[in-house]
Amino acid sequence: MIVIALQPKGKAPALENLDPVDNQHKGNLAPIAVSTSALGVTSRQVDVVALQEKIGRIDGVEAARVVAGNGQIEEIHVLARRNKAPKQLVRDVQSLSQALFGEDIDRRIVSVVQLADSDLDGGLRPALVDISETLDGSRAEIVVKLRWKDSVFSGTSGGAASTATRARQIAEATIDAVRQGIHPDAALAVSSMVI
């Protein structure tokens, strides 16, 4: 884990630069990076995709994006409904990250946008609700759920349990969900994919 600290430019860290009221640094400060691996602790990386998926399952969260660079989480963006206070959503993200991944998240890197339910529902485009994968030996079944026109449509696709075929199975399950929204007998297919 990399810890970001602040120190005055050209000086050693000084306690007088810490505001005792809100524990914020003041003055002319520059970021410095301290790696725990330099302190004899093994550095580890968080599975960003798994964290993003788990954040998307928090009550009230419609979408989440985790931005990482050099194996470290830099930003977390959350689109949520108004059923929870933004501060509570940030705490939920922090708790989830700590409990499942052992990763402390600074509240300042989490941004929350809340929209009214009417703005999130019934859009002109289908919205992704969930993607799930069930493994049974060497077979995998993908289920994609889309919200569209005040309804939720599920599409499925099955095949070999392989990372090489997973993206295509997700695309086929998505097309199947769209087909359910248009007409169950509509002829739709995936012709090509670019990942």
C-alpha positions in Angstrom: 0.0 0.0 0.0 1.3 3.5 -0.7 0.5 6.2 1.8 0.4 9.8 0.6 1.7 12.3 3.1 2.2 16.1 2.9 5.3 18.0 3.8 6.2 21.7 3.4 8.1 22.2 0.2 11.8 22.1 0.9 11.4 21.4 4.6 11.0 18.5 6.9 7.4 17.8 8.2 6.5 20.2 11.0 3.7 19.9 13.5 2.9 23.6 13.2 1.6 22.9 9.7 -1.2 20.7 11.1 -4.4 22.6 11.9 -5.6 21.2 15.2 -9.2 22.1 14.5 -9.8 19.9 11.5 -6.5 17.9 11.1 -5.9 19.5 7.7 -2.5 20.6 6.5 -2.1 24.3 5.8 0.5 26.4 4.1 2.7 25.6 1.1 2.6 21.8 1.0 3.8 19.3 -1.5 2.8 15.6 -1.7 5.3 12.9 -1.0 4.8 9.2 -1.4 5.8 6.6 1.2 5.7 3.0 0.3 5.0 0.4 3.1 7.3 -2.0 1.2 10.2 0.3 2.1 9.2 -0.3 5.7 9.5 -4.1 5.4 5.8 -4.6 4.8 4.8 -6.5 1.6 2.9 -4.2 -0.8 -0.2 -5.6 -2.3 -2.6 -4.6 -5.0 -6.4 -4.4 -4.7 -8.6 -6.2 -7.4 -10.1 -3.0 -8.8 -12.7 -4.8 -10.9 -13.9 -6.8 -7.9 -14.0 -3.7 -5.7 -16.0 -1.8 -8.4 -18.5 -4.6 -8.7 -19.0 -4.8 -4.9 -19.5 -1.0 -4.6 -22.1 -1.3 -7.4 -24.1 -3.7 -5.1 -24.3 -1.2 -2.2 -28.0 -0.2 -1.5 -28.8 2.9 -3.5 -25.8 2.7 -5.8 -26.7 2.6 -9.5 -23.1 2.6 -11.0 -19.6 2.8 -9.7 -16.2 3.4 -11.3 -12.9 2.8 -9.6 -9.9 4.6 -11.1 -6.4 3.2 -10.3 -2.9 3.9 -11.4 0.2 2.0 -10.6 -1.9 -0.5 -8.7 -3.2 2.1 -6.3 -6.8 3.4 -6.1 -6.8 7.1 -7.1 -10.5 7.9 -7.5 -13.9 6.3 -6.8 -17.0 7.7 -8.6 -20.5 6.6 -7.4 -23.8 7.3 -9.1 -26.6 6.8 -6.5 -30.2 7.3 -5.7 -31.2 9.7 -3.0 -32.2 7.1 -0.4 -29.0 7.6 1.6 -27.0 10.6 2.6 -23.8 11.0 0.5 -21.7 10.9 3.7 -23.2 7.5 4.5 -22.5 6.2 1.0 -18.8 7.2 1.4 -18.7 5.4 4.7 -20.3 2.3 3.1 -17.6 2.4 0.4 -14.9 2.7 3.0 -16.3 -0.1 5.1 -16.8 -2.4 2.2 -13.2 -1.9 1.0 -11.8 -2.4 4.4 -13.9 -5.5 5.2 -13.5 -7.3 1.9 -10.1 -6.2 0.6 -8.3 -4.9 3.7 -7.8 -1.5 1.9 -8.3 1.8 3.7 -10.0 4.3 1.4 -9.6 8.0 2.1 -13.0 9.7 2.0 -11.6 12.5 -0.1 -11.1 10.2 -3.2 -14.8 9.1 -3.2 -17.2 11.3 -5.2 -20.9 10.8 -5.0 -23.5 12.0 -7.5 -27.1 11.5 -6.5 -30.0 11.7 -9.0 -33.7 11.5 -8.4 -35.3 8.2 -9.2 -37.2 9.7 -12.1 -33.8 10.7 -13.7 -32.4 7.2 -13.3 -35.5 5.2 -14.4 -37.2 5.1 -17.7 -34.4 6.4 -19.9 -34.2 6.1 -23.6 -31.4 3.6 -23.3 -31.2 0.4 -21.4 -29.2 0.7 -18.2 -27.1 -2.1 -16.8 -28.4 -3.4 -13.5 -26.3 -6.6 -12.9 -24.0 -9.1 -14.5 -23.6 -12.5 -12.8 -21.7 -15.6 -13.7 -22.5 -19.1 -12.5 -19.9 -21.8 -13.0 -20.7 -25.5 -13.2 -17.6 -27.5 -13.9 -16.3 -26.4 -17.3 -19.5 -24.5 -18.2 -20.5 -21.0 -17.4 -23.8 -19.2 -17.5 -23.9 -15.4 -17.7 -27.0 -13.5 -16.7 -27.3 -9.8 -17.7 -30.0 -7.6 -16.2 -31.0 -4.3 -17.9 -33.4 -1.7 -16.7 -35.3 -0.1 -19.6 -38.7 1.6 -19.9 -39.6 1.0 -16.2 -38.9 -2.7 -16.5 -36.0 -5.1 -15.8 -35.1 -7.5 -18.5 -32.8 -10.6 -18.1 -30.7 -12.2 -20.8 -28.6 -15.3 -20.5 -25.8 -16.9 -22.4 -23.9 -20.2 -21.7 -20.8 -21.8 -22.9 -17.3 -22.8 -21.9 -16.0 -21.4 -18.6 -13.0 -19.6 -20.1 -11.7 -16.0 -19.8 -11.3 -16.1 -23.6 -15.1 -16.5 -24.1 -16.4 -14.5 -21.2 -16.7 -11.1 -23.0 -18.6 -12.7 -25.9 -20.9 -14.5 -23.5 -21.6 -11.2 -21.7 -22.4 -9.5 -25.1 -24.7 -12.4 -26.1 -26.5 -12.2 -22.7 -26.9 -8.4 -23.1 -28.4 -8.9 -26.6 -30.7 -11.5 -25.2 -31.9 -9.0 -22.5 -32.4 -6.3 -25.2 -34.4 -8.8 -27.2 -36.7 -9.4 -24.2 -37.3 -5.6 -24.1 -38.0 -5.2 -27.8 -39.8 -8.5 -28.6 -39.0 -12.1 -27.6 -38.9 -13.2 -31.2 -36.7 -10.3 -32.5 -33.6 -11.4 -34.4 -30.5 -9.9 -32.9 -26.9 -11.1 -32.9 -23.4 -10.1 -32.0 -21.5 -9.7 -35.2 -18.2 -8.5 -33.8 -16.6 -7.1 -30.6 -13.7 -4.8 -29.8 -12.4 -4.9 -26.3 
